Amino acid sequence: MTQKFQILVPAGQNRERIDVFLTNHIENTTRSKVQEAIEAGYVLVNGKITKPGYKVNPGDVIDISLPKPPPQTVKAEQIPLNIVYEDDYIIVVNKPAGMVTHPAYGNYTGTLVNALLYHCQGKLAHVNEVADQDEDTDIKDRVGYEPLNARAGIVHRLDKDTSGLIVVAKDDFAHSFLAKQFANRTIEREYWAIVWGRFGKQKKGIIEANLARSKSDRKKVAVSESGKYAVTEYEVITEFDFLSLIKLKLKTGRTHQIRVHMHHIGHPVFGDPTYGGRRISYGENVKKDKLFVEELLGIMKRQALHAKTIGFIHPITKEKMFFDSKLPVDMQKVLRLLKSYNQDDQ
């Protein structure tokens, strides 16, 4: 639950920092919470995301969303889980699109952790940190807004609208053992994505482009020379008239890495509302059959990105384990229609 406020900066107001101004004008809040809301992109000035150092002007219209204080601990919730594997030490889950990995700013219920606490009866690793800044994680951890056990068992994360396999630790030793594999990049993972455009003769490649938070929109990531080093490998599986199915491997694990890298090389992930994936702009056939493309976008309401496989060494048995998963229903349906569309054109 969030509290929403709209404040009109009055005439005669001194030009002071927006975090100071809001702290003085909103009851029962602190400057740190206001700053976190600004960093997270939940404060707009005249309809645009702002920065903590912005100085207010008379006549500014400020919209701010602040979460209500979270519970001290995360509650177990009876939420269905697609469990791929489970033993006394680990559990592998196929996370659906639309599910947040763990409670954070504005999302304290309905998450994977809520479901895992119920399923495992609270028997999860207590380490309250995530080892891997996985592809498609939230831009910023909401420090100060998380309950104590918000990340129970979580070793790595996927973005809310990215589906796929996640491995979870049931005790602290398993968490530490898996975390080291993520840190050493020995975890084997493969993502499948439907992206815009055809690749021609370049059926595989390596994308090297540093990533940093966007200066124009703090909710987004952008390619930046001053950003963190990021490398993505891709290979085409199938090409259609204006979309392609590809597989990807991460050599680094930066926030939104796949989505930003694919947009950077001119092949945004289909359906991605943040990085150009919902704009119709590829080829003559797309213009001619706009209704068909709109039908596909109606099916794919999120980015067409799925964490398909994961491989790791078991923390206790030291056995090499590998798991594969089917593509989710929305991606399967889009691919079926694309194949039928191609056949009809031949």
C-alpha positions in Angstrom: 0.0 0.0 0.0 1.2 3.5 -0.8 0.2 7.0 0.3 0.0 9.5 -2.6 0.3 13.2 -2.2 0.1 16.2 -4.6 1.6 19.4 -3.3 1.6 22.8 -5.1 4.6 24.9 -4.1 3.1 28.2 -2.9 4.0 31.7 -4.1 6.8 33.2 -2.1 8.3 29.8 -1.3 12.1 30.0 -0.9 14.1 27.8 -3.4 15.1 24.9 -1.2 16.0 21.3 -1.9 13.0 19.2 -2.7 13.8 16.5 -0.1 13.9 19.2 2.6 10.7 20.8 1.3 8.8 17.5 1.2 10.0 16.5 4.7 8.6 19.7 6.1 5.3 19.4 4.3 4.4 15.7 4.8 3.6 14.5 8.3 5.1 11.4 9.8 7.9 11.0 7.3 11.7 11.4 7.4 14.2 13.0 5.0 15.8 9.6 4.3 12.5 8.1 3.2 11.8 11.0 1.0 15.2 10.7 -0.6 14.7 7.0 -1.2 11.4 7.7 -2.9 13.1 10.3 -5.1 15.9 7.9 -6.0 13.3 5.2 -6.8 11.6 7.6 -9.2 8.4 8.0 -7.1 8.6 11.8 -7.0 7.5 13.9 -10.0 7.9 17.6 -10.5 5.5 18.9 -13.1 5.1 15.4 -14.4 8.8 14.6 -14.6 11.1 12.5 -12.4 13.4 14.6 -10.3 16.6 14.4 -8.3 17.2 14.9 -4.5 19.1 18.1 -5.2 16.4 19.8 -7.2 15.3 23.2 -5.7 11.6 23.8 -5.8 10.1 26.9 -7.5 6.8 28.6 -6.7 4.1 27.0 -8.9 5.7 23.6 -9.1 3.3 20.7 -8.8 4.9 17.8 -6.9 3.5 14.3 -6.9 4.9 11.8 -4.5 4.1 8.2 -3.5 5.3 6.9 -0.2 4.8 3.3 1.0 3.1 2.7 4.3 5.6 1.3 6.9 6.1 -2.4 6.1 5.5 -5.2 8.6 8.4 -6.1 10.8 8.6 -9.5 9.2 7.3 -11.0 5.9 4.1 -13.1 6.3 3.8 -16.6 4.9 1.2 -16.7 2.1 -0.5 -19.7 0.5 0.5 -18.9 -3.1 0.8 -21.7 -5.8 4.4 -22.4 -6.8 5.8 -24.2 -9.9 8.4 -26.3 -8.1 11.0 -27.9 -10.5 13.1 -29.6 -7.7 13.3 -29.7 -3.9 15.3 -31.4 -1.2 16.3 -30.5 2.4 18.8 -27.8 1.3 17.6 -26.2 -1.9 14.5 -25.5 -4.0 14.3 -24.6 -7.7 11.2 -22.7 -8.7 9.9 -21.6 -12.2 8.8 -18.0 -11.4 5.9 -16.7 -13.4 5.9 -13.3 -15.0 4.2 -10.8 -12.7 5.6 -12.1 -9.4 8.1 -10.0 -7.5 11.0 -12.0 -6.2 11.1 -10.5 -2.7 9.3 -7.8 -0.7 10.6 -4.3 -1.2 9.4 -0.8 -1.7 5.7 -0.9 -2.2 5.5 -4.7 -2.6 5.2 -6.5 0.7 2.8 -9.3 -0.2 2.3 -11.7 -3.1 6.0 -12.2 -3.7 8.0 -15.4 -4.2 9.4 -15.1 -0.6 5.9 -14.9 0.8 5.0 -18.1 -1.1 8.3 -19.8 -0.1 7.8 -19.1 3.6 4.5 -20.8 3.5 5.6 -23.8 1.4 8.8 -24.3 3.5 7.2 -23.5 6.8 9.8 -20.8 7.4 12.8 -23.1 6.8 14.8 -20.8 4.6 18.3 -19.3 4.8 18.4 -16.2 7.1 21.1 -14.4 5.2 19.4 -11.1 4.3 21.4 -10.3 1.2 21.4 -11.3 -2.4 24.6 -12.7 -4.0 23.9 -11.8 -7.6 22.7 -8.6 -9.1 20.9 -10.7 -11.7 19.5 -9.6 -15.1 16.3 -7.6 -14.7 16.5 -6.8 -11.0 15.0 -3.7 -9.4 17.1 -0.6 -10.0 17.7 0.1 -6.3 17.2 -2.0 -3.1 14.7 -0.1 -1.0 16.9 0.1 2.1 14.8 1.0 5.1 11.6 -0.3 3.6 12.3 -4.0 3.9 11.1 -6.3 6.6 13.8 -8.3 8.4 13.3 -11.6 6.5 12.5 -10.0 3.2 15.1 -11.9 1.3 14.9 -15.2 3.1 16.5 -17.9 1.0 17.0 -15.7 -2.1 20.4 -16.1 -3.7 19.6 -14.3 -7.0 16.6 -12.5 -8.5 14.6 -11.9 -11.7 12.6 -8.8 -12.5 8.8 -8.9 -11.8 8.0 -9.4 -15.5 10.7 -11.8 -16.4 9.8 -15.5 -16.0 12.0 -18.4 -15.3 14.1 -20.5 -13.0 15.4 -19.4 -9.6 17.3 -21.5 -7.1 16.6 -20.8 -3.4 18.6 -21.9 -0.3 16.9 -23.5 2.7 19.8 -22.9 5.1 22.7 -20.4 5.5 25.4 -22.9 4.4 23.6 -23.7 1.1 23.1 -19.9 0.6 26.8 -19.2 1.0 27.8 -22.1 -1.2 25.5 -21.0 -4.0 26.4 -17.4 -3.6 30.1 -18.2 -4.2 29.2 -19.9 -7.5 27.3 -16.8 -8.6 30.2 -14.6 -7.5 32.6 -16.7 -9.5 30.3 -16.8 -12.5 30.3 -20.7 -12.6 26.5 -20.9 -12.5 25.2 -21.9 -15.9 22.2 -20.0 -17.1 20.5 -19.5 -20.5 17.8 -17.0 -21.3 15.4 -17.2 -24.3 13.9 -14.0 -25.7 11.8 -12.9 -28.6 13.3 -9.7 -30.0 12.5 -7.3 -32.8 14.1 -7.7 -36.2 16.1 -10.2 -38.2 19.9 -10.6 -37.7 20.9 -11.4 -41.3 24.3 -13.1 -41.6 25.2 -12.2 -38.0 23.5 -15.1 -36.2 25.6 -14.9 -33.0 27.6 -12.3 -31.3 28.9 -10.7 -28.1 27.7 -7.3 -26.8 30.1 -5.4 -24.7 28.7 -2.1 -23.4 29.0 -0.5 -20.0 25.8 0.1 -18.1 24.7 2.8 -15.6 21.5 4.3 -14.3 20.0 6.6 -16.9 20.5 10.3 -16.2 17.2 11.2 -17.8 15.1 8.6 -16.1 16.3 7.1 -12.8 14.1 4.0 -13.2 16.0 3.0 -16.3 19.5 1.8 -17.2 21.5 3.1 -20.2 24.7 2.4 -22.0 27.4 4.6 -20.6 31.2 4.7 -20.9 31.3 5.5 -17.2 29.1 2.6 -16.2 29.9 -0.9 -15.0 31.4 -3.4 -17.4 28.7 -5.7 -19.0 28.9 -8.5 -21.5 26.1 -10.5 -23.1 26.4 -13.4 -25.6 23.5 -14.1 -28.0 22.7 -16.6 -30.7 19.7 -16.8 -33.1 17.5 -19.8 -32.8 14.8 -18.9 -35.4 14.0 -15.9 -37.5 10.5 -14.7 -38.6 9.5 -11.8 -40.8 10.0 -9.1 -38.2 10.9 -11.0 -35.0 13.5 -13.4 -33.9 13.8 -16.1 -31.2 17.3 -16.0 -29.6 19.1 -17.5 -26.6 21.4 -15.5 -24.4 24.1 -16.0 -21.8 25.3 -13.4 -19.3 29.0 -13.0 -18.7 28.1 -10.3 -16.1 24.9 -9.7 -14.2 23.9 -6.1 -14.4 20.5 -4.6 -13.8 18.3 -4.9 -16.9 21.4 -6.1 -18.8 19.7 -8.2 -21.5 17.0 -5.7 -22.2 19.3 -2.7 -22.5 21.9 -4.5 -24.5 19.4 -5.8 -27.0 17.9 -2.3 -27.4 21.4 -1.0 -27.8 22.1 -3.1 -30.9 18.7 -2.4 -32.4 16.8 -5.5 -31.4 14.7 -4.6 -28.3 13.0 -7.4 -26.5 9.5 -7.8 -27.9 6.8 -6.4 -25.6 9.2 -4.5 -23.3 7.5 -1.3 -22.3 10.7 0.3 -20.9 13.2 -0.3 -23.7 11.4 0.1 -26.9 9.8 -3.3 -27.2 6.3 -2.0 -27.8 7.1 0.3 -30.7 6.2 -1.1 -34.2 9.1 -0.1 -36.4 10.5 -3.1 -38.3 10.1 -3.8 -42.0 7.4 -3.3 -44.7 5.5 -6.4 -43.6 5.0 -4.9 -40.1 3.4 -1.8 -41.6 1.3 -3.9 -43.9 0.1 -6.3 -41.2 -0.1 -3.9 -38.3 -3.2 -5.6 -36.9 -1.3 -8.8 -36.6 1.5 -7.2 -34.7 -1.0 -5.5 -32.4 -2.5 -8.9 -31.8 0.9 -10.3 -30.8 1.5 -7.3 -28.5 -1.9 -7.9 -26.9 -0.8 -11.4 -26.0 2.7 -10.4 -24.9 1.9 -7.8 -22.3 5.4 -7.8 -20.8 9.0 -8.3 -22.1 9.3 -11.7 -23.9 12.2 -12.9 -21.7 12.5 -16.2 -19.9 15.3 -17.6 -17.7 15.1 -21.1 -19.3 18.0 -23.1 -17.8 20.1 -23.1 -14.7 23.0 -25.3 -13.7 25.1 -25.4 -10.5 26.9 -27.6 -8.0 24.7 -28.9 -5.1 25.9 -27.5 -1.8 25.9 -30.8 0.0 26.2 -33.7 -2.5 28.6 -31.6 -4.7 26.6 -33.2 -7.6 26.4 -31.1 -10.9 22.7 -30.3 -11.3 21.0 -28.8 -14.4 17.4 -27.8 -14.9 15.5 -26.8 -18.0 12.0 -25.2 -18.4 9.4 -24.8 -21.0 8.7 -21.3 -22.4 5.7 -19.7 -20.7 2.3 -19.8 -22.4 2.4 -16.2 -23.7 5.7 -16.7 -25.5 4.6 -20.1 -26.9 1.4 -18.5 -28.3 3.3 -15.7 -30.0 5.8 -18.2 -31.5 2.9 -20.4 -32.8 1.2 -17.4 -34.5 4.5 -16.3 -36.0 5.1 -19.7 -37.5 1.6 -19.8 -38.9 2.0 -16.3 -40.3 5.2 -17.2 -42.0 3.7 -20.4 -43.6 0.7 -18.4 -44.8 3.0 -16.0 -46.6 4.9 -18.7 -48.4 
